């Protein structure tokens, strides 16, 4: 029998919940207004004035809070890992015990992989924070507090999901990072991460440009049809790149770490369901004007 830690149990539970309620909304959107209000957010909400939303809704522009938390948490754990690498600190036994409560999987992530991982998620968090505060243009649409809390929790546990299985941090072994042991798979993961980050940023610029004039001033909050790049094939290329970013991070860990693997599954499920719901909204909103061959998140497939 597979023994799971607290963080692993949470990831299994939240992935199962989002899968079930998300697919109910995708396959039977008329089944329950309550489920619709809890699953959808932003422009996809069928009723922005529902009684439920009045009590549990927050502005969608609060997405920036996610990346404030992500930046702080990633910097915190990067500092811990770097301090251990530079032998400035000795990992306390209480921290080891706490991390081992998060995951029951054997400690198998190497120190240099953890350093690479924490550095990349720190860079990712800062980039997304800048995008949400400077680039993105949010309307007055809302999201329910469930989405908000899941997002906050996600970025709290993101660095922990790898650190909790890292040798020298989640074990009594000495933290010894040997960058000569970096594999080609990890190098490919780093290169892919940079590539996908660039293209996700281009998606953010393109969506923001649709609401700005040539001087960069906001002129409208309307939704339009984006073209160019992966937008020609899917409605939500930024969601597609998000999944690919997490896959590339998994490559930088040399495909080790059960807890982070569960996190990748959660992201893939969550982004896929969000993309399907968003794609449905675009099709209903624009009708025949919307490109018929465009899929939701995976070109030609989904």
Helices and strands as residue ranges (DSSP letters): H 6-27, H 33-39, G 42-44, H 51-56, E 57-59, G 60-62, H 63-85, H 93-102, H 111-130, I 131-135, E 142-144, H 145-163, G 179-181, H 184-209, G 229-232, H 237-252, H 258-286, G 287-289
